[in-house]
Amino acid sequence: TLDIGGNVIIPAFAIGRTQELVMLLDAYNIHPFIDGMGIRAFDLLKEHPNYLRNLTHLKRAFRNSTFVDSKKRHKVPLENSVIVTTSGMLNGGPVMYYIDKLHKDPKTKLILTGHQVAGTNGHMLLESGNIINKGKMQKINNVIEQFDFSAHCGDNELKSMVKHFCDNGTENIFVVHGENTDEFAAWIKNETGVSSFAPANGENYVI
């Protein structure tokens, strides 16, 4: 993409994903522009080195990158640039500015790196090639790609983990913070015989 004069826009979640992507790019000697809340998240993360696997690489990767704010955004060269910016699901944030400037460019690549929840611009983009930007439908003529950088377990991993706990004496399982929680709770009960629940928001249980 860069070789043909295009740009790469990488929407990213502020905490964890932005830092992971910047470190990955740095490993390949690619130094992006970074915009959005991922910069502030980096400032907070480096204050807690005990929770980081490789603070040295993280600092180097960000040092080799160019930070962008609202005052400098218009100066980002929209040619041969890699831009890592929030928000990860395209629901607001600086990414909307870059998409607005570049959505007609077929040489530009838009890389999604996280799960796109139904109802978000990211999900709409994957389904239809359009997003809502500035209150209007916007057709995206960029090359669209999605890579799985998920920080969550997949279906098979979840089931394997649950079976492990059930085989080792777990008596009750509560399924929360996910899609199809009722179905997954039913699968647990049918598969393992262990009591499982998918509580509604605000519902109380006595353990």
ZADREN-127533 format. One record per residue (C-alpha): residue number from 1; x, y, z. Coordinates in steps of 0.1 Angstrom, whole numbers, plus 2048, in hexadecimal, padded with zeros to 3 digits. Each point is the difference from the previous one (the first is absolute). Layout:
<NUM,<X,Y,Z>> ...
% end
This chain:
<1,<800,800,800>> <2,<81B,819,809>> <3,<814,7F7,7E2>> <4,<7E4,80B,7E9>> <5,<7FB,821,812>> <6,<7E3,7F5,816>> <7,<7FA,804,825>> <8,<7F8,7E7,81B>> <9,<7E6,809,81A>> <10,<7FF,7E9,81E>> <11,<7E3,807,818>> <12,<80A,7F3,822>> <13,<7F3,7FE,823>> <14,<812,818,817>> <15,<80B,7E8,81B>> <16,<816,7E3,7F7>> <17,<7F8,7FE,7DA>> <18,<810,821,7F6>> <19,<820,7F7,814>> <20,<801,7DD,7F2>> <21,<7FC,80C,7DC>> <22,<81B,81B,804>> <23,<818,7E7,80E>> <24,<7F8,7E8,7E3>> <25,<806,81B,7E6>> <26,<820,80A,811>> <27,<80D,7DC,7FE>> <28,<7FD,804,7DA>> <29,<810,823,800>> <30,<7DF,811,7F9>> <31,<7FB,820,813>> <32,<7DC,80B,800>> <33,<7EE,820,809>> <34,<7EC,7FA,821>> <35,<7E0,813,807>> <36,<7E5,7FE,81A>> <37,<7FD,7F3,823>> <38,<81A,7E5,7FA>> <39,<81B,81A,808>> <40,<7F1,808,822>> <41,<7FD,7DB,807>> <42,<825,7FC,7F8>> <43,<808,81B,819>> <44,<7ED,7EE,81B>> <45,<80D,7DD,7F7>> <46,<825,80A,803>> <47,<7F9,80C,823>> <48,<7FA,7DC,80A>> <49,<81D,7EC,7F2>> <50,<7FA,7E2,816>> <51,<7E1,7F9,7EB>> <52,<812,802,7DF>> <53,<813,7E4,7EF>> <54,<819,816,7ED>> <55,<7FF,824,80A>> <56,<821,807,7ED>> <57,<7F1,7F5,7DF>> <58,<7E0,813,807>> <59,<813,820,807>> <60,<816,7FC,7E1>> <61,<7E2,7F9,7EA>> <62,<7EE,81F,80C>> <63,<820,815,7FE>> <64,<804,7F6,7DC>> <65,<7DC,80A,7F8>> <66,<7F1,823,7FB>> <67,<7E5,80B,818>> <68,<7E3,814,7F1>> <69,<7E6,816,811>> <70,<7E4,814,7F3>> <71,<817,81E,7F8>> <72,<818,7EB,7EC>> <73,<7E7,7E8,7EF>> <74,<7FD,815,7E0>> <75,<826,7FE,7FC>> <76,<801,7DA,7FE>> <77,<80C,7F8,7DD>> <78,<7E4,7EC,7EF>> <79,<818,7ED,7EA>> <80,<815,7E2,80A>> <81,<7F5,803,824>> <82,<7F7,7E6,81A>> <83,<7E7,80E,819>> <84,<7F6,7EE,820>> <85,<7E3,812,810>> <86,<7E1,7FC,815>> <87,<7E4,7F5,800>> <88,<803,7DB,7F9>> <89,<7DC,7FC,7F4>> <90,<7FF,820,7EC>> <91,<7E6,810,817>> <92,<810,822,804>> <93,<823,80B,807>> <94,<81C,80D,7E9>> <95,<7FC,7E2,7E9>> <96,<7E1,811,7F2>> <97,<815,81D,7F4>> <98,<818,7EA,7EE>> <99,<7E5,7EB,7F0>> <100,<7EE,820,7F5>> <101,<820,80C,7EF>> <102,<809,7DE,7F0>> <103,<7E0,7EC,7FB>> <104,<800,806,7DA>> <105,<824,7F4,7FB>> <106,<801,7DC,7F4>> <107,<826,7FF,808>> <108,<7F9,805,825>> <109,<7FC,7E2,816>> <110,<7E9,7FF,81F>> <111,<80A,7E5,818>> <112,<7E8,7F5,81B>> <113,<812,7EF,81E>> <114,<7E4,7F9,818>> <115,<7DD,7F1,803>> <116,<7E6,817,7F0>> <117,<7E0,7FF,815>> <118,<7DF,801,7ED>> <119,<7F3,824,7FE>> <120,<823,80F,7FD>> <121,<80F,810,7E2>> <122,<81A,7E5,7FF>> <123,<7E5,7E5,7FD>> <124,<7EE,814,7E5>> <125,<820,804,7ED>> <126,<806,7DB,7FF>> <127,<7DB,7F9,7F6>> <128,<7FA,81B,7E7>> <129,<820,814,7F8>> <130,<7F0,81F,80F>> <131,<802,814,820>> <132,<7EE,81D,810>> <133,<817,81E,801>> <134,<7F6,824,808>> <135,<7DC,7F4,801>> <136,<801,7F3,7DC>> <137,<805,7DF,7EF>> <138,<823,7FD,7F3>> <139,<80B,7E6,7E6>> <140,<823,7F3,808>> <141,<814,7F9,7E1>> <142,<81F,7F6,813>> <143,<80D,7DC,802>> <144,<7F0,7F1,81F>> <145,<812,7E5,814>> <146,<7FA,7F2,822>> <147,<819,7EE,816>> <148,<7F9,7ED,820>> <149,<812,810,81D>> <150,<7E5,7F6,818>> <151,<809,800,825>> <152,<7E3,7E9,808>> <153,<7FE,7DA,7FE>> <154,<7EE,7F1,7E2>> <155,<7E3,7E8,803>> <156,<815,7E0,801>> <157,<818,810,81A>> <158,<7E4,80A,816>> <159,<7F0,7DE,7FF>> <160,<821,7EF,807>> <161,<806,817,81E>> <162,<7DD,7FA,80E>> <163,<804,7DA,7FD>> <164,<821,803,813>> <165,<7F0,812,81D>> <166,<7E2,7E9,800>> <167,<816,7E2,801>> <168,<812,80E,81E>> <169,<7E2,806,817>> <170,<7F0,821,7F5>> <171,<7DC,800,80B>> <172,<7F1,81F,7F1>> <173,<809,814,7E1>> <174,<7F3,823,7F8>> <175,<802,80B,7DB>> <176,<803,825,7FC>> <177,<80F,81B,7E9>> <178,<7FC,7EF,7DF>> <179,<7E9,7F7,7E4>> <180,<7E7,7E3,802>> <181,<804,7FC,825>> <182,<7E0,7ED,804>> <183,<80A,7E7,7E6>> <184,<823,7FB,80E>> <185,<7F2,7FB,823>> <186,<7E8,7E6,7F2>> <187,<81D,7EE,7EF>> <188,<814,7FF,820>> <189,<7E4,7F0,813>> <190,<7F8,7E7,7E5>> <191,<825,7F7,7FA>> <192,<80D,7FF,823>> <193,<7E2,7FE,817>> <194,<80D,81E,814>> <195,<7E7,81B,80A>> <196,<804,81D,7E9>> <197,<7EF,822,7FE>> <198,<7FF,81E,7E8>> <199,<7F5,81B,818>> <200,<7EE,81F,7F4>> <201,<80E,822,809>> <202,<7F8,808,824>> <203,<7F5,7DC,808>> <204,<80B,7F3,822>> <205,<80C,7DD,809>> <206,<808,7F1,822>> <207,<81E,7E9,7FE>> 
% end
